[in-house]
Amino acid sequence: MKIADIDPKMLQIITKNVSEKVSQAAHNSNKDIEEICEGERHSRLVSICGALSRQGLSLESLTKALININNTSCKPALQEFEVRSIAQSIHKYKNFERNPALHKNKPINKITRLLFSNKGNSNERNTQIASLIIKDLEQKGIFIKTDLDEFYYFDNSQKELLSLKKEKNNYKKLMMRYKINFKMPAYDFIYHAITVHCYENGTKTSVYKYAHYDKYKNILYIKCGKNQILKIDLNSVTKCDNGIDGVLFSDLIDVEEFEYIENLDNNDYINNLMISLCNFNEVALDSATQKILAKAYFIALFMPEFMNTKPILTIVGTKGSAKTTLLKAFTKVLYGEKHNVALMPNKPDDLDILVANSHFLGIDNLDTHKEGLNDKLAVYATGGLIKKRKLYTDSEVYEADLNAYIGISTRALCFKRDDILQRLILLELSPITGGFIDENELMKPLLQYRNNILTQAINEIQKIMRIINSHKYKNYRSAFRMADFAKFFTCLLDDYKVAESHLKIMTKHQREVSIDNDLIIIHLARFTNIAEHKFYSAYDIYNIIIEHARPHLEKIYIKSDFEKSYETVLAFAKRLNNIKDDIQEFIKIETKKGRANQTLYSFSKGERFEEINAIAGYIKVIGCNDCPF
């Protein structure tokens, strides 16, 4: 019988009864429900959803009723995608119970028949297959999209968030459930159908890689296995399923499982097993400062949202100084044994992709200068967004956040820019004495006590969270350029004076590195010997230095090293202004305004001038008869 054949009065009664039934069910579901507190929200909503489902509600009505209960009774409310996921799972389960025929009529059977059928148009068959897969996936989970239009699928039963990228193994495994492998012609068609559906219908939320710190609730979430996370608040550490409180971790980083140890002893595993691998050089920085900053950096890796700007760990040392070993230790403790450090790609742009897909990225042996590297490091430290054209497309843009922590090992710093050097945590190492040890033996204790190391880090973070909660350092100010890290470091030590003392030493070292081996200070020392206390413009100073730094071979023009470093007066003047405060111990620089508001500079000898003068090796030619002074 068709609807048109039903008596209009009877049809009105039927629709009215159904409408009243749905409304009454939603009303009854809210009535007498007390406030549902955190910790029992999921189980209570599942129970309520089961009761509603037995009343015969449709999926749409069931979802609306459950969202209403969540918004009015749950304190705080769960994320909407999690509520929808509960409704879909319960509705599917109840329908499955009531309809045994569904057992025999699985979507996979229809998909298989369509895949190997020769009837009709192939595009029509692929459209039907894609529709069946999407429908089946929606019954088993939920589609997710991020603000950057990255697409994921959350599997309710496995609590697994899968990245919807056709080249990833997890996505290939997902398609193999439907007997579709990546070599089939239908594979690409179905992939595009799924991503379009996700774009149009996916639930928008944030997705994280390894750790997420909710600075508003003061709660930390850490991925501790394939589909498990640790929820850390001020007083407890709880192991939960992926998706708790709407916090989702992707399958981007395959983290090997670790366990939190409830009653950890008081041993300092971080220092004794990781930091002690290095032999710190005390020529520029004392080992105590380097050790405590290295430990602080490791613990900071778990609180990415605490630091909008992230310092770059830079380990400088000669061959055999264990600089690579420390980076490997950080990587393997965080992620597990099979993970390792990366080498600098030949194309600097490929580095963006590595950073975008990492939480912490260790780059080994960054010894040679790469074009554009300075700009990239500056962006990595402050955070940014990359926009690049997707491969094999004309106008499609790929976007990704660059918010990973970066660690670098190098024999010698190949960048001197002030804004980058001020964002480095510099560690300087000396060669290991007493012979070398097999690296597998060095890593063995780290992997054996990985749970202890990570538990210690979590306990340290809980202390930091309590200090944050007390607002003890709310109006914190620091002379250290990376103020976010400075505040974190102060909370870790819970001693403002001690923290600032260590950071002051690091700042001084950054300044010394900034001018170390820079040709500008050598030439300024020579200039000061002749022109002390006299004022000159940057243009005059630059041209005089160029004239006497340039080698003269008959009439052949050869650029000096100074000219190669500072090709224009503007570059020279900018560098001069940037370093004038850093070199006061060696050369004091005064400025005043001249004609047309032009800046004039005067140089005088500082307390440590002779150290630079000895290096400069005062050359008589600057004071010759032809010198304009």
C-alpha positions in Angstrom: 0.0 0.0 0.0 1.3 3.5 -0.9 1.1 6.5 1.5 -1.3 8.1 -1.0 -3.8 5.2 -0.5 -4.0 5.7 3.3 -7.0 7.5 4.7 -5.9 11.1 5.5 -7.4 11.0 9.0 -5.6 7.7 9.7 -2.3 9.1 8.4 -2.7 12.1 10.7 -3.2 9.9 13.7 -0.2 7.8 12.9 2.2 10.7 12.4 0.8 12.4 15.6 1.4 9.3 17.6 4.9 8.9 16.4 5.7 12.6 17.0 4.2 12.4 20.5 6.2 9.3 21.2 9.5 10.9 20.2 8.8 14.1 22.2 7.6 12.1 25.2 10.8 9.9 25.1 13.1 13.0 24.9 11.1 14.6 27.8 11.2 11.4 29.9 14.9 11.0 29.2 15.5 14.5 30.7 13.1 14.1 33.6 14.6 12.9 36.9 18.1 12.8 35.5 20.4 14.3 38.0 23.6 16.1 37.1 26.1 13.7 35.4 29.6 14.5 36.6 33.0 13.9 34.8 34.1 10.3 34.9 30.6 8.8 34.5 29.3 10.8 31.5 30.1 8.2 28.9 28.6 5.2 30.7 25.5 7.1 31.8 24.8 8.3 28.3 25.3 4.8 26.9 22.7 3.5 29.5 20.2 6.3 28.7 20.7 5.8 25.0 20.0 2.1 25.3 16.7 2.9 27.1 15.7 5.4 24.5 16.5 3.0 21.7 14.2 0.3 23.1 11.3 2.8 22.6 11.9 2.5 18.8 13.3 6.0 18.2 15.0 6.6 14.8 18.7 7.5 14.7 17.9 11.2 14.1 15.5 11.4 17.1 17.8 9.3 19.3 20.8 11.6 18.5 18.8 14.8 19.2 17.5 13.4 22.5 21.0 12.4 23.6 22.6 15.8 22.6 19.8 17.5 24.7 20.6 15.4 27.7 24.4 16.0 27.3 23.9 19.8 27.1 21.6 20.0 30.1 22.8 17.3 32.5 26.5 16.6 31.8 28.9 18.8 33.7 31.0 19.5 31.7 29.3 18.4 28.5 31.0 15.9 26.2 32.0 16.9 22.7 29.1 16.6 20.2 31.0 14.1 18.0 31.4 11.7 21.0 27.6 11.9 21.7 26.8 11.3 18.1 29.2 8.3 18.1 27.3 6.8 21.2 23.9 7.2 19.5 25.2 5.6 16.2 26.7 2.6 18.0 23.7 1.9 20.2 21.2 2.4 17.3 23.2 0.1 15.1 23.5 -2.6 17.9 19.8 -2.6 18.7 18.9 -2.8 15.0 21.3 -5.6 14.6 19.7 -7.5 17.5 16.2 -7.0 16.2 17.0 -7.9 12.6 19.0 -11.2 12.4 18.8 -10.9 8.6 21.4 -8.2 8.8 23.9 -10.9 9.8 23.7 -12.4 6.4 23.4 -9.2 4.4 26.6 -7.4 5.4 27.7 -4.4 3.2 30.9 -6.2 2.4 29.0 -8.8 0.4 27.3 -6.2 -1.7 30.6 -4.4 -2.2 32.4 -7.6 -3.3 29.7 -8.3 -5.8 29.9 -4.8 -7.2 33.7 -4.8 -7.4 33.8 -7.9 -9.5 30.7 -7.2 -11.6 30.9 -6.3 -15.3 27.4 -5.0 -15.5 26.6 -1.3 -16.0 28.9 1.7 -15.9 32.1 1.4 -13.8 31.6 4.9 -12.4 28.1 4.0 -11.3 29.4 0.9 -9.6 32.2 2.8 -7.8 29.6 5.4 -6.7 27.5 2.6 -5.1 30.6 1.1 -3.5 31.7 4.4 -2.0 28.2 5.0 -0.7 28.0 1.6 0.9 31.5 2.1 2.5 30.6 5.6 3.8 27.3 4.3 5.3 29.0 1.4 6.9 31.8 3.5 8.4 29.3 6.0 9.8 27.6 3.1 11.6 30.9 2.1 13.2 32.5 5.5 13.8 32.5 9.1 12.9 34.3 11.3 10.3 36.5 14.2 11.6 37.9 17.3 10.0 40.3 19.9 11.4 40.5 23.7 10.9 43.1 23.0 8.2 40.8 20.5 6.4 42.7 17.5 7.4 40.5 14.4 7.4 40.3 11.6 9.9 38.0 8.6 10.8 37.4 7.7 14.4 36.7 4.0 14.9 34.4 3.6 17.9 35.2 0.0 18.7 39.0 0.4 18.4 39.1 4.0 19.7 41.5 4.6 16.9 41.8 7.8 14.9 42.9 7.1 11.3 44.3 9.7 9.0 42.4 9.7 5.7 45.5 9.8 3.4 45.5 7.2 0.7 49.2 6.6 0.9 49.2 5.7 4.6 49.2 2.1 5.7 46.4 2.5 8.2 44.1 3.8 5.5 45.0 1.0 3.2 44.2 -1.5 6.1 40.8 0.2 6.5 40.0 -0.3 2.8 41.2 -3.9 3.0 38.2 -4.5 5.3 36.1 -4.1 2.2 38.6 -6.2 0.1 39.8 -3.1 -1.8 43.5 -2.8 -2.2 45.4 0.3 -3.4 46.1 -1.1 -6.9 42.5 -1.4 -7.8 41.0 1.2 -10.1 38.2 1.9 -7.6 40.7 2.8 -4.9 41.3 6.5 -5.9 37.6 7.0 -6.7 36.5 5.8 -3.3 39.2 7.8 -1.6 38.0 11.0 -3.2 34.4 10.2 -2.4 35.2 9.6 1.3 37.3 12.8 1.7 34.5 14.9 0.0 32.0 13.4 2.4 34.3 14.2 5.3 34.7 17.7 4.1 31.0 18.3 3.8 29.7 16.3 6.8 32.7 15.7 9.1 32.6 16.9 12.7 35.1 19.7 13.1 37.5 19.4 16.0 41.2 19.5 16.9 43.6 16.6 16.4 46.9 16.2 18.2 50.1 14.2 17.6 51.7 13.2 21.0 50.8 15.6 23.8 48.1 18.2 24.4 48.0 20.6 27.4 44.6 22.3 28.0 45.8 25.5 29.5 42.3 26.6 30.4 41.4 23.5 32.4 45.0 22.9 33.4 44.9 19.2 32.2 47.5 17.3 30.2 46.8 14.5 27.8 49.7 12.3 26.5 49.4 9.5 23.9 50.7 6.4 25.7 50.0 3.7 23.1 48.1 3.0 19.9 44.7 4.0 21.1 45.4 4.9 24.8 46.1 8.2 26.4 47.1 9.4 29.9 44.9 12.1 31.4 46.9 14.1 34.0 45.3 16.6 36.3 46.6 18.2 39.5 46.3 15.1 41.7 45.8 12.0 39.4 47.0 10.2 36.4 44.3 8.1 34.6 44.7 5.8 31.6 41.8 6.4 29.1 40.6 5.5 25.6 41.5 7.8 22.8 38.7 10.5 22.5 38.2 11.1 26.2 36.9 14.6 26.8 36.9 15.1 23.0 40.7 15.0 22.9 41.8 13.0 19.8 45.3 11.7 18.9 46.0 10.7 15.3 47.9 7.7 14.0 50.6 10.1 12.6 53.1 9.1 15.3 53.2 5.4 16.2 54.0 5.7 19.9 55.1 2.4 21.6 53.1 1.7 24.7 54.3 2.8 28.1 52.9 2.6 31.6 52.7 5.1 34.4 54.3 3.9 37.6 52.1 4.8 40.6 54.7 4.7 43.3 58.0 5.8 41.7 61.1 6.0 43.8 63.0 9.2 44.2 65.8 8.4 41.7 66.5 11.1 39.1 66.2 8.8 36.0 66.2 11.7 33.5 69.6 13.0 34.7 71.2 9.6 35.5 70.2 7.8 32.3 69.8 10.5 29.7 71.6 13.7 30.5 74.6 11.9 31.9 75.3 10.4 28.4 77.0 13.7 27.6 80.4 15.2 28.6 79.6 18.9 28.9 82.3 21.4 28.0 82.7 24.0 30.7 84.7 26.5 28.7 81.7 28.7 27.9 78.9 27.3 30.1 79.2 25.5 33.4 77.9 21.9 33.3 75.3 22.5 36.0 73.5 25.1 33.9 73.7 22.9 30.8 72.4 19.8 32.6 69.4 21.6 34.2 68.5 23.3 30.9 68.7 19.9 29.0 66.4 18.3 31.6 64.0 21.2 31.5 63.8 21.0 27.7 63.0 17.3 27.8 60.1 17.9 30.3 58.9 20.9 28.2 58.3 18.5 25.3 55.1 17.3 27.1 53.5 20.8 27.3 53.4 22.2 23.8 50.5 24.6 24.3 52.3 26.2 27.3 54.9 27.6 24.9 53.7 29.4 21.8 57.4 30.0 20.9 59.5 26.9 21.3 63.3 27.0 21.8 65.5 25.0 19.5 67.8 22.5 21.3 71.2 22.9 19.8 74.0 20.4 20.7 77.4 21.5 19.6 80.4 19.1 19.8 83.2 17.5 17.9 83.3 13.9 16.7 82.8 11.5 19.6 81.1 13.9 22.0 77.8 12.0 22.1 75.8 14.9 20.6 73.8 12.5 18.4 73.3 10.1 21.3 71.5 12.7 23.3 69.1 13.4 20.5 68.5 9.7 20.0 67.8 9.3 23.7 65.1 12.0 23.7 63.5 10.5 20.5 63.5 6.8 21.7 62.2 7.6 25.2 59.4 9.7 23.8 58.2 7.4 21.0 59.9 4.0 21.5 62.8 1.9 20.3 62.1 1.9 16.6 62.2 5.7 16.2 65.3 7.6 15.4 66.8 11.0 14.5 66.6 12.4 10.9 69.2 13.8 8.6 68.9 17.2 7.0 67.1 16.7 3.6 68.9 17.9 0.5 65.9 20.2 -0.2 65.2 22.5 2.7 61.5 22.6 1.7 61.3 18.9 2.5 62.3 19.8 6.1 58.9 21.6 6.4 57.1 18.3 5.8 59.2 16.5 8.5 58.5 19.3 11.0 54.7 19.3 10.1 54.5 15.6 10.8 56.5 15.6 14.1 56.0 16.5 17.7 59.8 16.4 18.4 62.2 16.2 15.5 65.9 15.5 16.0 68.1 16.6 13.1 71.5 15.1 13.1 74.8 16.6 11.8 73.5 20.0 10.6 77.0 21.2 9.7 76.6 22.9 6.4 74.6 26.0 5.6 71.5 25.5 3.5 69.9 28.4 1.7 66.8 29.6 3.5 67.6 27.6 6.6 67.8 30.7 8.8 64.3 31.8 7.8 62.9 28.3 8.4 64.5 27.9 11.9 63.0 31.3 12.9 59.6 30.1 11.8 59.9 26.8 13.6 60.8 28.6 16.8 57.9 31.0 16.7 55.4 28.7 15.1 53.8 29.2 11.7 51.8 27.8 8.9 53.2 26.4 5.6 51.2 26.7 2.4 52.5 24.8 -0.6 51.0 23.6 -3.9 50.1 19.9 -3.7 52.2 17.6 -5.9 50.7 17.1 -9.4 48.1 19.8 -8.9 47.8 23.3 -10.4 46.1 25.3 -7.7 45.4 22.9 -4.8 47.2 24.1 -1.6 48.5 22.0 1.2 48.5 23.6 4.6 50.1 22.4 7.8 51.1 23.8 11.2 54.8 24.1 12.1 54.6 23.7 15.8 57.0 20.9 16.6 60.0 21.0 18.9 63.3 20.9 17.1 66.6 19.4 18.3 69.9 19.9 16.3 73.3 18.4 16.6 76.2 20.1 14.9 80.0 20.3 14.9 79.9 24.1 14.4 77.0 26.5 14.2 76.3 27.4 10.6 74.0 30.3 11.3 74.7 33.6 13.1 71.5 35.5 13.0 70.7 37.1 16.3 67.0 36.3 16.2 67.8 32.6 15.8 70.7 32.5 18.3 68.4 34.0 21.0 66.0 31.2 20.5 68.5 28.4 21.1 69.2 26.3 24.1 72.9 25.8 23.5 74.7 22.8 24.9 78.4 22.4 24.2 80.0 19.0 24.6 83.6 17.6 24.8 84.7 14.2 23.4 83.9 11.3 25.7 87.0 10.1 27.6 87.9 6.6 28.5 86.9 5.0 25.2 83.6 4.5 23.3 80.7 2.3 24.2 78.4 0.5 21.7 75.4 2.6 21.2 73.0 -0.3 21.7 74.5 -0.7 25.2 74.0 3.0 25.8 70.3 2.8 24.7 69.5 -0.4 26.6 69.1 1.2 30.1 66.9 4.0 28.6 64.6 1.5 27.0 64.6 -0.8 30.1 63.6 2.2 32.3 61.5 4.1 29.8 58.5 3.8 32.1 60.5 5.3 35.0 61.8 8.2 32.9 58.4 9.1 31.5 56.7 8.7 34.9 59.3 11.1 36.5 58.6 13.6 33.7 54.8 13.4 34.4 55.4 13.8 38.1 57.5 16.9 37.5 54.7 18.3 35.2 52.1 17.8 37.9 54.2 20.0 40.2 54.4 22.6 37.5 50.6 22.4 37.0 50.0 23.0 40.7 52.3 26.1 40.6 50.4 27.3 37.5 47.1 26.8 39.4 48.4 28.9 42.3 49.2 31.8 39.9 52.5 32.2 41.7 54.3 33.5 38.6 51.3 35.0 36.9 53.0 38.4 36.2 56.3 36.8 35.3 58.9 38.8 33.4 62.3 37.6 32.2 65.3 39.0 30.4 65.5 35.7 28.4 64.2 36.2 24.9 62.1 33.0 25.0 59.7 34.2 27.7 57.5 31.1 27.5 60.3 28.8 28.1 61.7 31.1 30.9 58.3 30.9 32.7 58.2 27.1 32.3 61.8 26.8 33.6 61.0 29.0 36.6 57.9 26.9 37.4 59.9 23.7 37.1 62.6 25.0 39.6 60.0 27.0 41.6 62.8 29.5 42.3 62.8 32.8 40.3 66.3 33.8 41.3 68.0 30.5 40.5 66.1 30.2 37.2 67.0 33.7 36.1 70.6 33.0 37.1 70.8 30.0 34.7 69.0 31.9 32.0 71.3 34.9 32.3 74.3 32.6 31.7 72.6 31.2 28.7 71.8 34.7 27.3 75.4 35.7 27.8 76.6 32.7 25.9 74.1 33.3 23.0 75.5 36.8 22.7 79.1 35.5 22.6 78.2 33.0 20.0 76.5 35.7 18.0 79.8 37.6 17.6 82.2 34.7 17.7 84.3 34.6 14.5 82.2 37.4 13.0 84.4 39.5 10.7 82.6 42.6 11.7 84.1 42.7 15.3 87.6 42.1 13.9 87.3 45.1 11.6 85.7 47.3 14.2 88.6 46.5 16.6 91.0 47.7 13.8 88.8 50.7 13.2 88.7 51.6 17.0 92.5 51.7 17.2 92.5 54.7 14.8 89.1 56.3 15.1 88.4 56.0 18.8 85.8 58.6 20.2 85.2 60.1 16.7 81.7 60.0 15.1 81.2 58.5 11.6 78.2 57.4 9.6 77.6 53.8 8.8 78.2 54.6 5.1 81.7 56.0 5.9 82.7 53.2 8.2 81.5 50.6 5.7 83.4 52.0 2.8 86.6 52.5 4.8 86.5 48.9 6.0 85.8 47.7 2.5 88.7 49.6 1.1 91.2 48.2 3.5 89.8 44.7 3.7 89.8 44.1 0.0 92.8 42.4 -1.5 94.4 44.4 -4.4 96.0 42.4 -7.1 96.9 44.9 -9.8 93.6 45.9 -11.4 91.7 42.7 -10.5 88.6 43.2 -8.3 88.1 40.5 -5.7 85.5 40.7 -3.0 86.8 40.4 0.6 85.2 38.0 3.1 83.8 41.0 4.8 82.1 42.1 1.6 80.6 38.7 1.1 79.1 38.7 4.5 77.8 42.3 4.3 77.0 43.1 0.7 75.3 46.5 1.4 75.6 49.4 3.9 72.1 48.6 5.1 73.1 45.0 6.0 76.2 46.3 7.8 74.2 49.0 9.7 71.5 46.5 10.7 74.1 44.1 12.1 75.9 46.9 13.9 72.7 48.0 15.7 71.9 44.4 16.6 75.2 43.6 18.2 76.2 46.9 19.8 74.8 45.9 23.2 76.4 42.4 23.0 79.9 43.7 22.4 80.1 46.4 25.1 82.8 44.3 26.9 85.0 44.5 23.9 84.0 47.7 22.0 81.7 50.4 23.4 79.5 52.0 20.8 77.8 55.4 21.2 75.3 56.8 18.8 73.9 60.3 18.0 71.9 62.0 15.3 73.7 64.0 12.6 72.4 65.9 9.6 69.1 64.8 8.1 68.5 62.6 11.1 71.4 60.3 10.1 72.8 58.0 12.8 76.5 58.5 13.7 78.6 56.0 15.5 81.6 56.4 17.9 83.8 53.6 19.1 85.9 53.2 22.3 87.8 50.4 23.9 85.9 48.1 26.4 87.4 46.1 29.3 88.1 43.1 27.1 89.2 45.0 24.0 92.7 43.5 24.0 91.3 40.0 23.5 89.7 41.1 20.2 92.7 43.3 19.3 95.0 40.4 19.6 92.8 38.4 17.2 92.5 41.3 14.8 96.3 41.6 14.7 96.3 45.4 14.3 97.4 46.1 10.7 99.4 49.2 9.9 97.8 49.7 6.6 94.7 51.0 8.2 96.8 53.7 9.8 98.9 54.5 6.7 99.2 57.9 5.1 96.4 57.2 2.7 93.9 56.6 5.5 91.3 59.3 5.6 91.6 59.5 9.4 
